[in-house]
Amino acid sequence: MFRLMEPLDWAAVKELWAAQWDEPADQAEKAVRQFAGEENTYLAEENGVLQALVLAVPVTLQGRRGCYLYGLCSRDDNDAAGLVDYVFSQKSRQGADFVVTVPSGPQRSAFYAARGFSWAFGLRCLTREVRRNLWSQADFDAVTAKKLCELRRQYCPDSVEVDPARMTVVLGELYARGITIVSNDHGYGLYFRREDTLFFVELMADDDRAAEVLMEAARQKEVVVEKAVITVGAAQPLFLGEGTRQEYGMIRFACAPFDVSGSYMRLMMEK
C-alpha cells in the first residue's frame, strides 16, 4: 500500500532512514519536518511494515510547479519503483508539470531511467589558477537564504528553485560541511576550501572578470590558495567553452515536455 506519512509512522521512518543512509535518526526528522514536510512524505508498506519512503519536495521551474524526489529509502527495488511511480501519479493529478531528482550513483540513475526519467541540467567543471589581487573586494557569508533565492533568479532565472524556507535548510547543511559564500554587487559564489584549492559548487556573476574578482577575494581571505575548481551550469555564459560536461539531475515530465536544455539545477539536498 502506498500512502502519505502519518504521525504514528515516525519511529519506522527514522529506523529505515538510519539503516539506508547510516545517519542519526534526527536527520530523518530534519529532512521531513524542515525540508519536505510530512504532507510531502510518501510511504510504501506491506502487512503494516514500512518498506520504502521518499520525500517529494515542492520546486518550481520556468514558472511551472513540480517536485524533487529526495532521500529514497527502500528494502528492495520493487518497493522503491512502485513508490516512485505512485508519487509521480499523485503529483501529476495534483497539477505538477514535472518531477526531478539527483541520482546518488550509476545504479540509482539506471533505476530512475527505467521509471521514465532522463538526464537534464548538465554542468561544466573547470579548473583555473587564482591570482593574488589585493584590490579584489567582496563580502563573506553575508547572503541570507532569501537573498540567495533572489540572486539565483537574477543570474539564472531558468533554474529549479526551492522556496527560501527550504533554502535555509540547504544552506544549514552546507555551512555544517564548511561552505563559505563570497559576494559583491556583481556576483556571488559558494565554495569549500581543501588545502590550496577552492571548490566552487556554484558561481554566478555579471561576466568572467566579475567571477575572477570573487575568486581573487576568496584567495585573499583563505591566504594559502593557488587554484579553483569551478562548477557552473552547462549553458551558463561564464567561462564559456571551458571545462568538461557532467550530468547532474534527471527529469520526468508529467505534461507535454518543455525545453530544459538551458535549465540549471544545483544546491539540492542530495541523497
C-alpha positions as CSV (number, residue, x, y, z in Angstrom):
1,M,0.0,0.0,0.0
2,F,1.2,3.5,-0.9
3,R,0.2,6.5,1.2
4,L,1.2,9.7,2.9
5,M,3.1,9.7,6.1
6,E,1.2,9.9,9.4
7,P,2.4,10.9,12.9
8,L,2.4,7.3,14.0
9,D,5.0,6.4,11.3
10,W,7.8,8.4,12.9
11,A,9.6,5.5,14.6
12,A,9.6,3.4,11.4
13,V,10.6,6.3,9.2
14,K,13.6,7.1,11.4
15,E,14.6,3.4,11.5
16,L,14.5,3.0,7.8
17,W,16.3,6.3,7.1
18,A,19.1,5.5,9.5
19,A,19.5,2.0,8.1
20,Q,19.6,3.3,4.5
21,W,21.9,6.3,5.0
22,D,23.9,5.4,8.1
23,E,22.9,8.7,9.7
24,P,21.4,9.6,13.2
25,A,17.7,9.3,13.4
26,D,17.3,13.0,13.9
27,Q,18.5,13.6,10.3
28,A,15.3,11.9,9.1
29,E,13.3,14.2,11.3
30,K,15.1,17.3,10.0
31,A,14.7,16.2,6.3
32,V,10.9,15.5,6.8
33,R,9.9,18.3,9.1
34,Q,12.1,21.1,7.7
35,F,12.9,20.3,4.1
36,A,9.9,18.4,2.7
37,G,7.1,18.4,5.2
38,E,5.0,15.4,6.4
39,E,2.4,16.3,3.8
40,N,5.1,15.6,1.1
41,T,6.5,12.4,2.6
42,Y,5.3,9.2,0.9
43,L,5.5,5.6,2.2
44,A,5.1,2.1,0.9
45,E,4.1,-0.5,3.4
46,E,3.2,-4.2,3.4
47,N,1.4,-6.0,6.2
48,G,1.9,-3.0,8.4
49,V,5.7,-2.9,7.8
50,L,7.4,0.1,6.2
51,Q,9.1,-0.9,3.0
52,A,10.1,2.3,1.3
53,L,9.8,6.1,1.7
54,V,10.6,9.2,-0.4
55,L,10.3,12.9,0.1
56,A,8.6,14.9,-2.7
57,V,9.9,18.4,-2.1
58,P,8.0,21.2,-3.9
59,V,10.0,23.1,-6.5
60,T,9.4,25.4,-9.5
61,L,11.0,25.6,-12.9
62,Q,10.1,28.2,-15.6
63,G,7.0,29.2,-13.7
64,R,5.8,25.5,-13.6
65,R,5.2,23.5,-10.4
66,G,6.9,20.3,-9.8
67,C,8.6,18.2,-7.1
68,Y,12.1,17.0,-6.2
69,L,12.4,13.4,-5.1
70,Y,14.9,13.2,-2.2
71,G,16.0,10.6,0.3
72,L,14.5,7.5,-1.4
73,C,14.9,4.6,1.0
74,S,13.7,1.0,0.4
75,R,14.2,-2.5,1.4
76,D,14.2,-3.6,-2.3
77,D,14.0,-2.0,-5.7
78,N,10.5,-3.3,-6.4
79,D,9.1,-1.3,-3.4
80,A,11.1,1.7,-4.5
81,A,9.9,1.5,-8.1
82,G,6.3,1.2,-7.0
83,L,6.5,4.1,-4.7
84,V,8.2,6.4,-7.2
85,D,5.5,5.6,-9.8
86,Y,2.8,6.2,-7.2
87,V,4.3,9.6,-6.2
88,F,4.6,10.6,-9.9
89,S,0.9,9.7,-10.5
90,Q,-0.2,11.6,-7.4
91,K,1.7,14.7,-8.2
92,S,0.5,14.6,-11.8
93,R,-3.1,14.6,-10.6
94,Q,-2.3,17.4,-8.3
95,G,-1.1,19.6,-11.2
96,A,2.6,19.1,-11.1
97,D,4.3,19.5,-14.5
98,F,7.5,17.6,-13.8
99,V,9.4,15.6,-11.2
100,V,13.2,15.9,-10.8
101,T,15.8,14.0,-8.8
102,V,19.6,13.8,-8.4
103,P,20.7,10.1,-8.6
104,S,23.2,9.1,-5.9
105,G,25.2,6.9,-8.4
106,P,25.1,4.8,-11.6
107,Q,22.8,2.2,-10.1
108,R,20.3,4.8,-9.0
109,S,20.4,6.6,-12.3
110,A,19.6,3.4,-14.1
111,F,16.7,2.9,-11.7
112,Y,15.3,6.3,-12.5
113,A,15.8,5.9,-16.2
114,A,13.7,2.7,-16.0
115,R,11.0,4.8,-14.4
116,G,10.9,7.3,-17.3
117,F,13.4,9.9,-16.1
118,S,16.0,11.3,-18.4
119,W,19.2,13.3,-17.9
120,A,19.0,17.1,-17.8
121,F,20.6,20.1,-16.0
122,G,24.2,19.4,-17.2
123,L,27.1,21.1,-15.5
124,R,30.6,22.1,-16.6
125,C,33.6,21.5,-14.3
126,L,36.8,23.5,-14.9
127,T,40.0,24.4,-13.1
128,R,41.6,27.9,-13.0
129,E,44.6,29.4,-11.3
130,V,43.6,32.2,-9.0
131,R,46.0,35.2,-9.0
132,R,46.7,37.3,-5.9
133,N,45.0,40.7,-6.2
134,L,44.8,43.0,-3.2
135,W,42.2,45.2,-4.9
136,S,39.6,42.5,-5.3
137,Q,37.0,43.1,-2.7
138,A,33.9,41.1,-1.6
139,D,31.8,40.2,1.4
140,F,31.7,36.8,3.1
141,D,28.7,34.9,4.5
142,A,26.5,38.0,4.1
143,V,23.9,36.3,1.8
144,T,20.8,35.0,3.5
145,A,18.7,32.1,2.1
146,K,16.1,34.6,0.9
147,K,18.8,36.7,-0.8
148,L,20.3,33.7,-2.4
149,C,17.0,32.8,-3.9
150,E,16.7,36.3,-5.3
151,L,20.3,36.2,-6.7
152,R,19.7,32.9,-8.4
153,R,16.6,34.3,-10.1
154,Q,18.6,37.3,-11.2
155,Y,21.6,35.5,-12.6
156,C,19.9,32.2,-13.7
157,P,16.1,32.5,-13.9
158,D,15.8,29.2,-15.7
159,S,16.6,27.2,-12.5
160,V,14.9,24.6,-10.4
161,E,14.0,26.5,-7.3
162,V,13.0,25.7,-3.7
163,D,11.4,28.4,-1.5
164,P,13.5,30.5,1.0
165,A,12.5,28.3,3.9
166,R,13.8,25.2,2.3
167,M,16.9,27.0,1.0
168,T,17.6,27.8,4.7
169,V,17.8,24.1,5.3
170,V,20.1,23.6,2.3
171,L,22.4,26.4,3.5
172,G,22.4,25.0,7.0
173,E,23.7,21.6,5.7
174,L,26.3,23.4,3.5
175,Y,27.6,25.5,6.4
176,A,27.8,22.4,8.6
177,R,30.2,21.0,5.9
178,G,32.3,24.2,5.8
179,I,30.8,26.2,2.9
180,T,31.7,29.9,2.5
181,I,29.7,32.4,0.5
182,V,31.6,35.2,-1.3
183,S,29.6,38.1,-2.8
184,N,29.6,41.6,-4.1
185,D,27.5,43.8,-6.3
186,H,28.5,41.8,-9.4
187,G,28.0,38.2,-8.4
188,Y,28.4,35.5,-5.7
189,G,29.9,32.1,-5.2
190,L,29.7,29.2,-2.8
191,Y,32.9,27.3,-2.1
192,F,34.7,24.8,0.1
193,R,38.4,25.1,0.7
194,R,40.5,22.0,0.6
195,E,44.2,22.6,1.2
196,D,45.3,25.0,-1.6
197,T,42.2,24.7,-3.7
198,L,38.8,26.4,-3.7
199,F,36.0,24.2,-4.8
200,F,33.1,26.4,-6.1
201,V,29.9,24.4,-6.1
202,E,28.1,27.5,-7.5
203,L,29.4,30.6,-9.1
204,M,27.3,33.3,-10.8
205,A,28.5,36.8,-11.9
206,D,28.0,39.5,-14.5
207,D,30.9,38.3,-16.6
208,D,34.2,36.3,-16.5
209,R,36.1,39.2,-14.9
210,A,33.5,39.7,-12.2
211,A,33.8,36.0,-11.4
212,E,37.6,36.2,-11.3
213,V,37.3,39.1,-8.8
214,L,35.2,36.9,-6.5
215,M,37.8,34.1,-6.7
216,E,40.6,36.6,-6.0
217,A,38.8,38.0,-3.0
218,A,38.3,34.4,-1.7
219,R,42.0,33.8,-2.2
220,Q,42.8,36.9,-0.1
221,K,40.6,35.5,2.7
222,E,41.9,32.0,2.6
223,V,45.5,33.0,2.1
224,V,47.1,29.7,1.0
225,V,45.2,29.2,-2.3
226,E,46.6,28.5,-5.7
227,K,43.7,27.4,-7.9
228,A,39.9,27.0,-8.0
229,V,37.8,24.1,-9.3
230,I,34.6,25.6,-10.5
231,T,31.2,24.0,-11.3
232,V,28.8,26.1,-13.5
233,G,25.7,25.2,-15.5
234,A,26.5,23.8,-18.9
235,A,24.6,26.6,-20.5
236,Q,25.9,29.4,-18.3
237,P,27.9,32.1,-20.1
238,L,30.7,32.1,-17.5
239,F,34.0,30.7,-18.9
240,L,32.1,29.5,-22.0
241,G,33.9,26.8,-23.9
242,E,35.9,25.7,-20.9
243,G,35.6,22.6,-18.8
244,T,34.1,19.2,-19.2
245,R,30.4,18.3,-19.1
246,Q,28.9,16.2,-16.3
247,E,25.3,15.2,-15.7
248,Y,23.6,16.2,-12.5
249,G,19.9,15.8,-12.4
250,M,17.1,13.9,-14.1
251,I,13.6,14.9,-15.0
252,R,10.3,13.1,-15.9
253,F,7.6,15.3,-17.4
254,A,4.0,15.0,-16.2
255,C,2.8,17.2,-19.1
256,A,3.9,17.9,-22.6
257,P,7.7,18.1,-22.4
258,F,9.2,21.6,-22.4
259,D,12.7,22.7,-23.2
260,V,15.2,22.3,-20.3
261,S,18.3,22.2,-22.4
262,G,19.4,25.6,-20.9
263,S,17.9,24.9,-17.4
264,Y,20.0,24.7,-14.2
265,M,19.7,22.7,-11.1
266,R,22.2,22.7,-8.2
267,L,22.5,23.1,-4.4
268,M,19.8,20.5,-3.9
269,M,19.9,18.3,-0.8
270,E,21.4,15.1,-2.3
271,K,20.7,11.6,-1.3
